[in-house]
Amino acid sequence: MRIGELAARAGTTTRTLRYYEARGLLPARREGNGYRTYDECDLKLLEQIRTLQDFGFGLEETRPFVECLRAGHPEGDSCPASLAVYRRKLDELDSLIGRLSSVRETVARQLARAELAAEAEVPGGPEPGCELGRQTW
């Protein structure tokens, strides 16, 4: 199939496919007339890339999965390099979840403090203050 058909079937643009080709993620096969040509395996590569990107993986993080598919494995995540990327991504997500939990706790404390201050606000009440400036994330 030609580049336009592959782009349509993959739900992307020809520009994106050319970019993937330039990055070495999509093979650059050409017919005698110079047109790019692709097959169902290339569509599977693109589906793998898109799925991983939808999950928050960067384009370079998809490379081991693509290489695994190109090596003939039925799934892109059955190779050791792909499993290592999964492990790194889980560590990254766990760290992000920890930071977000900390931020959430800080915001909840600030809300509770602000609600108390708003309830107690009367002439001569507590001085306004901001505790966020002292917090490190």
C-alpha positions in Angstrom: 0.0 0.0 0.0 1.1 3.6 -0.5 1.8 6.2 2.2 -1.7 7.8 1.9 -3.5 4.6 2.4 -1.3 3.6 5.3 -1.8 7.0 6.9 -5.6 6.7 6.5 -5.7 3.2 7.9 -3.5 4.2 10.9 -5.4 7.3 11.6 -2.5 9.6 11.1 -0.9 11.9 8.5 1.6 11.2 5.7 3.8 13.9 7.4 3.9 11.8 10.6 4.8 8.7 8.6 7.7 10.5 6.9 8.8 11.7 10.3 8.8 8.1 11.7 10.7 7.1 8.6 13.3 9.8 9.2 13.6 8.6 12.8 14.2 5.0 11.7 10.9 3.7 13.2 9.2 3.0 9.9 11.0 1.2 7.1 11.7 3.2 4.0 10.9 0.8 1.1 10.4 2.3 -2.4 9.0 1.0 -5.6 10.8 1.4 -8.9 8.9 4.7 -9.5 10.1 6.1 -6.1 6.8 5.8 -4.3 7.0 4.5 -0.7 5.4 1.1 -0.2 4.1 -0.5 3.0 2.4 -3.7 4.1 0.3 -4.9 7.1 3.4 -5.3 9.2 4.0 -1.6 8.9 0.4 -1.0 10.0 1.1 -3.1 13.1 4.2 -1.1 13.9 2.2 2.1 13.7 -0.6 0.7 15.9 2.1 -0.2 18.5 3.6 3.2 18.3 0.3 5.0 18.6 -0.9 2.8 21.5 2.2 3.4 23.5 2.1 7.2 22.8 -1.6 7.2 23.9 -0.3 5.7 27.2 2.2 8.5 27.6 5.4 6.8 26.2 7.7 9.1 24.2 8.5 8.4 20.6 12.0 7.1 21.5 10.5 4.9 24.2 8.6 3.0 21.4 11.7 2.0 19.6 12.4 -1.3 21.5 8.8 -2.3 20.8 9.1 -1.6 17.1 12.4 -3.4 16.9 10.9 -6.4 18.7 8.1 -6.5 16.1 10.6 -6.1 13.3 12.6 -9.0 14.7 9.5 -11.2 14.0 8.0 -11.4 17.4 4.2 -11.5 17.4 4.0 -8.8 20.0 6.2 -5.8 20.5 6.5 -6.2 24.2 7.8 -9.7 24.3 11.5 -8.7 24.1 13.8 -7.9 27.1 14.4 -4.3 25.9 10.6 -3.7 25.7 10.1 -5.1 29.2 12.9 -2.8 30.5 11.0 0.2 29.0 7.8 -1.0 30.7 9.7 -1.2 34.1 11.1 2.3 33.7 7.7 3.7 32.7 6.2 2.1 35.8 8.9 3.7 38.0 8.3 7.0 36.4 4.5 6.7 36.9 5.0 5.7 40.6 7.2 8.7 41.2 4.6 11.0 39.5 1.8 9.5 41.5 3.8 10.2 44.7 4.5 13.8 43.7 0.8 14.3 42.8 -0.3 12.8 46.1 1.9 15.2 48.0 0.6 18.2 46.0 -3.0 17.0 46.7 -2.3 16.8 50.4 -0.9 20.3 50.4 -3.9 21.7 48.4 -6.3 19.9 50.8 -4.5 21.4 53.8 -4.6 24.9 52.2 -8.3 24.5 51.5 -9.0 23.5 55.1 -7.0 26.4 56.4 -8.7 28.8 54.0 -12.1 27.6 54.9 -11.4 28.1 58.6 -10.1 31.5 57.9 -13.1 32.4 55.8 -15.5 31.3 58.6 -13.6 33.2 61.2 -13.2 36.3 59.1 -14.4 39.2 61.2 -12.9 42.7 61.8 -9.7 42.1 63.6 -9.6 38.5 62.6 -6.5 36.6 61.5 -4.0 38.2 59.2 -4.1 36.7 55.7 -1.1 34.4 55.0 0.1 32.1 52.3 1.8 28.9 53.2 2.4 27.7 49.7 5.6 29.8 49.3 7.3 27.6 51.9 6.3 24.3 50.3 8.7 22.4 48.0 7.4 19.9 45.5 
